[in-house]
Structures are given as structure tokens and as C-alpha cells.
Amino acid sequence: MENKDLILEVKDLKKYFKSPRGNVHAVDGVNFTIERGKTLGVVGESGCGKSTLGRCVLRLIEPTSGEVIFEGKDIVNLNRRELKEMRKDMQIIFQDPYSSINPRKTIQELIAEPIKFNKLIPNATETDIENRVLELMEIVGIDERLINSYPHELDGGRRQRIGIARALAMKPKFIVCDEPVSALDVSIQAQILNLLRKLQREMGLTYIFITHDLSVVNYFADDIMVMYLGQVVEKAPSAELFANPMHPYTKALLSAILVPKVNGNPDHIKLRGEVTSPIDPPDECRFAKRCNYICDGCRASTPPLVEVSPGHWVACHCIKPGVNTLKETVFE
């Protein structure tokens, strides 16, 4: 039975990049769904495939295989004209607000560009477009007196607000936020996060929120998906994941959050071993070489993503519904 609350469903999505030594498995068999008006946080270390996943979902990068079903349509199979029409509902906010906008254009020209290109206002005059630009500037919190300013004259927070305004110009339903606050000062990060939450409440937006900052994703996301070397290793509601992390990699990530303590952080988990190569990796747990736990099957096959409790999915041979056989490995 079709779930009308689902806005996005991703099935077995893969993206391989060719290299002289073989195929780099950037995204390898990822599955997830997002309900309308919700936020899915995607976390993991650099190189795990988070940004590639976001771009594949929007078809900014062509997937190798898999399905990306947005409101019942598989966008992987859309032609150029159909995809252009679909993209009005699907937008992205990039990580670096300076490199993602044209430094030779003013704020007015930057925000007006998608409006003009997509003919969002039929028979629009220059005054109509300027009024829409001013409306968007007010929504994202940019003073109208800056309308003729250039990006280099603004701070990082205002430049990121331009990127948000450009995305909102299309009146989208779904936005991929690709580390939108990582390049900003902490105080500015809070302002941008509060703005994104306000826009979500008022406009019913759905987000994929990609980040390294676990504190940010805990505050911002409804569900969290942890990625490692192109695969999902754990997915759960935000509160559940922080209260009851199960996968050894998730445990290590959460232990790395700095907590002010007189005697340091004794709970910090140190990962040993080497990172598995993403080039044609063997059929085994990709975290096995760095894992502090061991069980039968870790080197025998890739663990499937299994629902071990309602809404909590884990890819680990040592963890099954009702069974947790993690045993700490002794390293010499």
C-alpha cells in the first residue's frame, strides 16, 4: 500500500567512478525513505559518500544504478525536459557559499537568475522580478539596501543566505543541504540553522541535511543515517541513535564528541587498523579492519541493513533483532 506521506524513496542507489585501478564505490547500495516535511541527517567521515549521495539524488551526478522515486516518479529515468521540470521541486544548498555563486553578479542578479531562466513569473517585467527578489531577501533575512552588493562585499552568513534565497526562488518541496553551515562561524551557524527550521515549518519543506557535526544533526534532524565507505551502517530516529547507538562505527563517532571533563574523556573510542580501499572492495564488512569488535561473518560477507528494533536499522553481523554479540577485540 502506497504511503502518501513519503516524498522520497531511494532504492539500491549506486555510484561508481572509474579509476586506473578499478571502480571507486562512492555510493554502494543505499536505501532510505523520507516523509514529507521531515529532515534526514546524513553523517560520516570525509570520503564516505555523503555529498555524492546528495548529488545523485538530484541527478547532478548520474547514478550508476538504482532508483530515486520522488513523489511517485523515478527521476533516474526522466529525460532532460522532464528532469528540468522536476528540478523546480528539488533544490540544493551548497557547502561553500562563495564558490557556489557568481562573484561577478550582484545579489539582485543572483537571485533573479533562476526566476528568469525558468520563467517562474509569466510575462514578468523587471519590476515584477525585482519585487520577487526583494521578497526572497526579506524571507532569508538580507537587508534590501544590499540588493546591488557583490558577494565579496558580504560575510559568509549573508552569502549563504543568498544561496538559500536562490533555492527558495523555485518554490521547492525538497532541498539537499550539503554541509550548509560548516564554513561559517559558530554564531552564524546557529542563525542559518534557525532560518532553515523556520522555513521548514512555514513552507513544509523536506530536507536531506549532510554534515560532519553530530551536535548539529542531533539538533536539526528527525532521523539520522550513518554512512561508511559508501554504505549505510546505521539509521534511526535522532533521539534513539544518540541514546542507543549500536554499530561500532556509530559508537566511535559519538564518542568523539567533545564533552568538558576535568580528567578528559575516558569514553573516547580509538579506532585502529587501516581504512579499506573503496576501489572494488571485497565482499566483507568494510569497517572490519578498524573495528574494536569481532564475530563470525565479519570477513565472510557484507552485512545487510537489518531492522533490529522498530525504526532502528543496523548493518552488523554481530547485531540481529534481539541479539547483540559485540565482544571487544584485544589488540596487541
C-alpha positions in Angstrom: 0.0 0.0 0.0 1.4 3.4 -1.0 2.4 5.7 1.8 1.2 9.2 0.9 3.4 10.8 3.5 6.6 9.6 1.6 8.1 12.3 -0.6 11.3 10.4 -1.5 12.3 6.8 -1.7 15.8 5.7 -2.7 16.3 2.0 -3.7 19.7 0.3 -4.1 21.4 3.5 -5.3 24.9 3.1 -6.6 27.6 5.4 -8.0 30.9 4.1 -9.1 33.7 6.2 -10.5 36.2 4.7 -12.9 39.9 4.9 -11.9 43.1 3.3 -13.4 43.0 0.7 -10.6 39.3 -0.2 -10.8 35.9 1.2 -9.8 35.6 3.5 -6.8 32.5 2.6 -4.9 31.4 6.1 -3.8 27.8 5.1 -3.1 27.1 1.4 -2.9 23.5 0.0 -2.5 22.0 2.8 -0.4 18.3 2.5 0.6 16.2 5.0 2.5 12.9 6.9 2.6 11.9 10.4 3.8 8.5 11.6 4.9 7.1 14.9 3.7 8.2 17.8 6.0 10.9 15.8 7.7 14.7 16.0 7.9 17.1 13.2 7.3 20.5 13.8 8.6 23.4 12.1 6.8 26.7 11.8 8.8 30.1 10.1 8.4 33.7 10.9 7.9 35.1 12.6 4.8 35.0 10.4 1.8 32.2 8.2 3.0 29.9 9.3 0.0 27.6 11.8 1.7 27.8 14.6 -0.8 27.9 12.1 -3.8 24.7 10.6 -2.4 23.0 14.0 -2.3 24.1 14.9 -5.8 22.9 11.5 -7.1 19.5 12.0 -5.6 19.2 15.3 -7.5 20.9 13.8 -10.6 23.6 16.4 -10.6 25.7 13.3 -10.8 24.3 10.4 -12.8 23.8 7.3 -10.7 25.4 4.1 -11.9 22.2 2.2 -11.0 19.2 2.3 -8.6 16.0 4.2 -8.2 15.3 7.7 -6.9 11.5 7.9 -6.6 10.3 11.5 -5.9 6.5 11.8 -5.4 6.0 8.5 -7.3 8.3 9.3 -10.2 11.7 7.6 -10.7 13.8 10.6 -11.7 16.7 8.4 -12.9 14.6 7.6 -16.0 13.4 11.1 -16.8 14.6 12.8 -20.0 16.2 16.3 -19.9 12.9 18.2 -20.4 11.1 16.1 -17.7 14.1 16.5 -15.3 14.2 20.3 -15.8 10.5 20.5 -14.8 11.1 18.1 -11.8 14.0 20.1 -10.5 11.7 23.0 -9.7 10.6 20.9 -6.7 14.2 19.7 -5.8 17.0 22.1 -4.9 20.4 22.1 -3.2 22.2 24.5 -0.8 26.0 24.0 -1.3 28.7 23.9 1.4 30.7 26.9 0.3 28.5 30.0 -0.4 31.4 31.9 -2.1 32.3 29.2 -4.7 28.7 28.3 -5.5 27.6 31.8 -6.6 28.9 34.0 -9.4 31.2 36.7 -7.9 30.6 39.0 -10.9 26.9 39.3 -10.2 25.0 41.4 -7.6 22.6 39.9 -5.1 19.7 41.0 -7.3 21.1 39.3 -10.4 22.0 36.1 -8.5 18.5 35.7 -7.0 16.8 36.8 -10.2 18.7 34.3 -12.4 16.7 31.1 -11.6 13.4 33.1 -11.8 14.3 34.4 -15.3 15.8 31.1 -16.6 12.8 29.0 -15.5 10.2 31.7 -16.4 8.6 31.4 -12.9 6.7 34.6 -13.3 4.7 34.6 -16.6 5.0 37.8 -18.7 7.2 39.3 -15.9 8.5 42.8 -16.1 11.8 43.9 -14.5 9.7 45.4 -11.7 7.9 42.1 -11.1 11.2 40.3 -10.8 12.8 42.9 -8.6 9.8 42.7 -6.2 10.1 38.9 -6.0 13.9 39.3 -5.3 13.1 41.7 -2.5 10.5 39.3 -1.1 13.0 36.5 -1.1 15.7 38.7 0.5 13.2 39.6 3.3 12.4 35.9 3.8 16.1 34.9 4.3 17.0 38.0 6.3 19.1 40.1 3.9 18.6 43.9 4.2 17.1 45.3 0.9 19.8 48.0 0.9 22.3 45.3 -0.1 20.4 44.4 -3.3 23.2 45.9 -5.5 26.1 44.5 -3.5 28.5 41.8 -4.7 29.3 38.6 -2.9 32.8 39.7 -1.9 31.3 42.7 0.0 29.3 40.3 2.3 30.2 38.0 5.1 29.8 34.2 4.9 26.4 34.2 6.6 24.9 36.7 4.1 26.4 34.8 1.2 24.9 31.6 2.4 21.5 33.4 2.7 21.9 34.2 -1.0 22.2 30.5 -1.7 19.1 29.8 0.3 17.2 32.5 -1.5 18.2 31.1 -4.9 16.9 27.7 -3.8 13.7 29.1 -2.5 13.1 31.1 -5.7 12.0 27.8 -7.3 9.4 27.2 -4.6 10.7 23.7 -4.0 9.3 20.9 -1.8 12.6 19.2 -1.2 16.2 20.6 -0.5 19.5 18.8 -0.2 21.5 20.8 2.4 25.2 19.9 1.7 27.0 20.9 4.8 25.4 24.4 4.6 27.0 25.7 7.9 30.4 24.0 8.0 32.2 27.1 6.5 30.6 29.6 8.9 31.4 30.9 12.4 29.5 29.2 15.2 27.2 32.1 16.0 26.3 32.4 12.2 25.8 28.6 12.1 23.0 29.0 14.7 21.3 31.7 12.7 21.3 29.7 9.5 20.1 26.6 11.2 17.2 28.5 12.8 16.4 30.1 9.5 16.2 26.6 7.8 14.0 25.3 10.6 11.7 28.3 10.3 11.4 27.9 6.5 10.7 24.2 7.0 7.8 25.0 9.4 6.3 27.7 7.2 6.8 26.1 3.8 6.5 22.4 4.6 10.0 21.7 3.2 11.7 18.4 3.3 15.5 18.2 3.8 18.4 15.9 3.5 21.0 17.5 5.8 24.6 16.4 5.2 27.1 17.3 7.9 30.1 16.2 9.9 28.9 17.9 13.1 27.0 15.4 15.2 25.8 18.1 17.6 24.2 20.0 14.7 22.5 16.9 13.3 21.2 15.9 16.7 19.5 19.4 16.9 18.3 19.6 13.4 17.4 16.1 12.0 14.3 13.9 12.7 16.2 10.8 11.5 19.9 10.1 11.2 21.7 7.9 8.6 25.3 7.0 9.3 27.5 6.2 6.2 30.8 4.4 6.0 32.7 3.9 2.7 29.6 4.3 0.5 27.2 2.2 2.6 24.7 2.9 5.3 25.7 1.2 8.5 23.0 2.6 10.8 19.8 4.5 10.6 17.4 5.5 13.4 15.4 8.5 14.8 17.8 11.1 16.1 16.9 10.6 19.8 17.2 6.8 19.5 20.5 6.9 17.7 22.1 9.2 20.4 20.6 7.2 23.3 21.3 3.8 21.9 24.0 3.6 19.2 24.6 0.0 18.1 27.1 -0.1 15.2 30.7 0.1 16.3 31.4 2.9 13.9 28.5 5.0 15.2 29.7 4.4 18.8 33.1 5.7 17.8 31.7 8.8 16.1 29.6 9.7 19.1 32.5 9.1 21.5 34.4 11.7 19.5 32.0 14.5 20.6 34.0 16.7 23.0 32.5 16.8 26.5 34.1 19.2 29.0 35.6 17.0 31.8 38.3 17.6 34.3 40.1 14.3 33.5 39.4 14.3 29.8 37.0 11.9 28.0 37.7 8.3 29.1 34.8 7.1 27.0 36.6 8.1 23.7 36.9 5.1 21.4 40.1 4.9 19.5 40.0 3.2 16.0 43.0 1.2 15.0 43.9 -0.5 11.7 43.7 0.7 8.2 40.8 2.0 6.1 39.5 -0.4 3.5 40.1 0.8 -0.1 37.0 2.0 -1.8 38.3 0.6 -5.1 36.4 -2.7 -5.8 36.2 -3.6 -2.1 36.0 -7.2 -1.1 32.7 -8.8 0.0 33.1 -8.3 3.7 32.3 -5.7 6.4 34.1 -2.6 5.2 34.6 -1.5 8.8 36.2 -4.8 9.9 39.8 -3.7 9.6 39.2 -0.8 12.1 36.6 -2.4 14.3 37.2 -3.0 18.0 34.7 -5.9 18.0 34.7 -9.2 16.1 32.2 -12.0 15.4 31.8 -14.8 12.9 31.0 -13.5 9.4 32.8 -10.1 9.6 35.3 -11.1 6.9 32.9 -13.6 5.2 30.3 -11.2 3.6 28.9 -7.7 3.6 26.4 -7.3 6.4 22.8 -6.4 5.3 20.9 -3.4 6.8 18.5 -5.1 9.3 15.8 -3.6 11.4 16.8 -4.6 14.9 14.1 -2.6 16.7 11.2 -0.5 15.4 12.7 2.2 13.2 16.3 1.3 14.1 18.4 -0.3 11.3 21.9 -1.6 11.7 24.3 -3.3 9.2 26.5 -5.5 11.5 26.9 -9.3 11.6 27.1 -9.2 15.4 23.8 -7.4 15.9 20.5 -9.0 15.0 16.9 -8.4 16.2 17.0 -9.1 20.0 20.7 -10.2 19.8 23.8 -8.1 20.4 27.0 -10.3 20.4 29.6 -7.5 20.3 32.8 -8.6 22.1 35.7 -6.3 22.3 38.8 -7.4 20.4 42.1 -7.4 22.2 44.8 -5.7 20.1 48.5 -6.4 20.6 
